[in-house]
Amino acid sequence: MSEALARLIERIRAQDAWAIARAISLVENDGAHALTLLQRLFPYTGRAVVLGVTGSPGVGKSTLVDRLAQQYRARGETVGILAVDPSSPFTGGAILGDRIRMQTLSTDPGVFIRSMATRGNLGGLARATGDAVLILDAAGYDKVIVETVGVGQDEVDIVKMADVTLVVLVPGLGDDVQTIKAGLMEIGDIFVINKADREGVSRIESELNAMLAIAERRDGWRPMIVKTIATEGQGIEDLGHAIARFLDFRQHSPQADARRQEMAEQRLRALLKERLFDFALRTLTTSDELRQWAAAIARRERDPYSIVEEILTRWRGQIREEDR
């Protein structure tokens, strides 16, 4: 390990904000030392509680995260926040700014806030979000909060890395509960009805209770429903208690080890898929060839299935050459 990388890791472990930001940029951009950095930081992980906050646009996730982080800071806990934003289709950068939305926390040395662009990733999470969580965990933050892009049912990837998943709803967005039941209903550990001073709170709560009554979870947990008015700080303490109750339940649940193993397997599969994809693009084809294939597919001269098989045939040939 180089001396510069050793110094970077030392500064990350000391919660140096510059070093943490540098490390996240490194993994986002596939820097030369990113893989080694993550390998060296991994032994320091496993202590942080990772909270996933998800829900449709306009439900007040950022304000809720801001208030929740303030509560943890009042208890003396350190907090890392990753806000996964929509990507600009032109630059790949995040459209929304982290400190624009969370100005109260931006000057707190016990809080680290970072926006990450999805860069076209489905599932509401940036490709490098899992790596960023690892970095914040290794840095010693007590709580790591991941706020995901509000894209409804596609936003279920958060369950692959969060210890507890909060699904946020608000009254007045139409057929709220029905529109999310096929996706987020299955992953929510706690349901938050935000902006609870609006009309329609009772209806959403009743619908949620009815749907949760017939849902079966393998771990036996019955998801809690918490009502909040995040802009006024109301219900945040109740939410903190609900999170603590779920974490306590999970810690003593026979399913706890199984869930951790499942999360690790999902992470492993995602990394393997990413690495194999990068390998294929780097060694089995070229950008020009991909563009030519895409043009042929668009003209219906080739089909994508046979092209993928052609790439795999190249890979098999490469293996055979190496074995000789």
Secondary structure, 3 states (H helix, E strand, C coil): CCHHHHHHHHHHHCCCHHHHHHHHHHHHCCCCCHHHHHHHHHHHCCCCEEEEEEECCCCCHHHHHHHHHHHHHHCCCCEEEEEEECECCCCCCECCCHHHHCCCCCCCCCEEEEEEECCCCHHHCCCCHHHHHHHHHHCCCCEEEEECCCCHHHCHHHHHCCCEEEEEECCCCCCHHHHHCCCHHHCCCEEEECCCCCCCHHHHHHHHHHHHHHCCCCCCCCCEEEECEHHHCECHHHHHHHHHHHHHHHHHCCCHHHHHHHHHHHHHHHHHHHHHHHHHHHHHCCHHHHHHHHHHHHCCCCCHHHHHHHHHHHHHHHHHHHHC
